[in-house]
């Protein structure tokens, strides 16, 4: 990835992380970048809370802890969008 594109992508990641902080007030955000076999770049931004079940551990990709319905996902997305 050219330097300019990578810098712009990381600026976007940072922008979303700030929106997550503003929307949900986590104690921290974990950043995850994966893709051993893929030829693309993406990040997982995971808000973490000191009293949460994953504090001081790597966040689970599918923890089977909470399942949302479509309307709940839309509401969550709208909350994030309001802070972008």
Secondary structure, 3 states (H helix, E strand, C coil): CCHHHHHHHHHHHHHHHHHHHHHHCCCEEEEEECCCCCCCCCEEEEEECCCCCCCCCCCCCCCCCCCCCHHHHHHHHHHHHHCC
